[in-house]
Amino acid sequence: MSLLVIAEHDNASLKAATLNAVTAAARIGGEIHILVAGSGCGAVAEQAAKVAGVAKVRVADAAHYGDQTAENLAALIVANAAGYTHILAAATSNGKNTLPRVAALLDVAQISEIISVVDADTFVRPIYAGNAMATVKSADAVKVITVRTTGFDAAAATGGAATVEAVAAGADLGQSKLIGRELTKSARPELGAAKIIVSGGRGMGSGENYHKVLEPLADKLGAAMGASRAAVDAGFVPNDYQVGQTGKIVAPQLYIAIGISGAIQHLAGMKDSKVIVAINKDPDAPIFQVADYGLVADLFAAVPELTAAL
Amino acid sequence: MKILVPVKRVIDYNVKVRVKADGTGVDLANVKMSMNPFDEIAVEEAMRLKEGGKATEVVAVSCGVTACQETLRTAMAIGADRAILVETDVELQPLAVAKLLAAVAKKEGPQLIILGKQAIDDDSNQTGQMLAALLGWSQATFASKVVIGDGKATVTREIDGGLETLDISLPAIVTTDLRLNEPRYATLPNIMKAKKKPLDVVKPADLGVDVAPRLSTVSVAEPPKRSAGVKVADVAQLVDKLKNEAKVIA
């Protein structure tokens, strides 16, 4: 049995989410290959070859894979799918964009955002914003799977010695073209990979308050910054800050929820965090039902005090 | 240009979901059902394109049980011109829905299909991408802005870490993210008008599509409960707990 993991990368470095997908593949069992599709992505292939447990890295290096557009990427994966029982990718925006396209071209179901492996055909995935856990069994010959990164530890990034081979690039389908990217520039860790997350909600009152009050705390802790959907809807911060059912799913060592009431859609995105702290002036806020440590206080006094005390 | 808008009937956003005691699924008896919120955004976007002179007709489509007619009436109350129900009692999974929608699209010939990025019941996030694959069309998922140009659409997408803008050739599939627009409320006169708009019903067999599920549900369980911890008195006690009890900060 062999499994193909699709590398998540930016042509320069392998993203950590790939390591979680490799662990999911290892739980299923079999020979693990990584497909790196990109443009000038030799360094990514070298990193992928060092990942523990990987037997082979296959590299498709061509200009039209550089932007990871779904049409070209899916066609390439399908063209190289023969012989694999499982095709996996991390459930990042790229993985979620591309893999269903692969599944449909192979005429198989996709199993989305698995959080554990029961056996080679059977997986557990959250449904209804994580309010229920479904165990599903696939009858398809090839299992196409996206992996929720918080469900699996990262594989070791070093220690492996996989062989690297080139695979032929497919034609450029020319159906979509990247015009530009506006990535949030930040010296902070990525939300998905952060050990500590400081997150703000509607209680922040404004975007100005969000930054003024939370940034010093995040700086002190070396934390990533997140937000509830209410804070995003209110325009305090961009959508890529959003933690929750329709945003990012995170599970840091420490999650500090500030001015967040704790709607079920938000809890769906953070309740697997190791330690949760909630600071909210409403003692009945649902966030206190999942918090390890709750502080009922006015955030505008408590957060600067906390920042100063650290 | 014609726009097709697939809509799904799901458990209402505000309902607290309960897992059935026998572990076969969640309890849907006597539960309020509504249009999937991301699909409402899709209908709204189609209406804005029509009102802006970019589209001539908006057709809503739903796949599922007879009661999905209500969801289609809601789409028509927002403004869709007519509706198609692909009626079946079989449990539909994303691949089957994508095949049904592809068959409808081949008959209807839209230039654009706009649908929600995911449904809030199964959280699959698959149908739009699968539909694009089956039709061989371009796709722009998780859209926060859509501009129709000459033979193309310029779509801004929500991606990890920010935004990206793609030019995609038409015909194309767009899936909606939250910030694309704020859907309007259907007014009473429009709800009344929607009752008179045409709603066609077809069966999967009429479309030549096999909708048999590929995944079987072994069991559905409650997620592990996280229990509430303690309330701390003040910031000093919080810092002490984090350092000495949880040991998550140095």
Interface residues (C-beta under 8 A of the other chain):
Chain A: T69 A70 E71 A74 T92 S93 N94 K96 N97 T98 L99 P100 R101 V102 A103 A104 L105 D107 V108 A109 Q110 I111 S112 E113 V118 T122 P126 I127 Y128 A129 G130 N131 A132 M133 A134 T135 V136 K137 S138 A139 D140 G174 Q175 S176 K177 L178 I179 G180 R181 E182 L183 T184 E190 G192 I196 L221 R229 V232 D233 P238 N239 D240 Q245 T246 K248 Q253 L254 I264 K271 K274 V275 I276 V277 P283 F288 Q289 V290 A291 D292 Y293 G294 L295 V296 A297 A302 E305 L306 A309 L310
Chain B: I11 K16 V17 V19 V26 Q93 P94 L95 A98 Q118 I120 D121 D122 D123 S124 N125 Q126 T127 G128 Q129 M130 L131 A132 A133 L134 W137 S138 Q139 A140 T141 F142 S144 T154 R157 E158 I159 D160 G161 G162 L163 E164 T165 L166 D167 I168 S169 D177 L178 R179 R214 L215 S216 T217 V218 S219 V220 A221 E222 P223 R226 A228 G229 V230 K231 V232 D234 V235 A236 L238 V239 K241 L242 A246 V248 I249
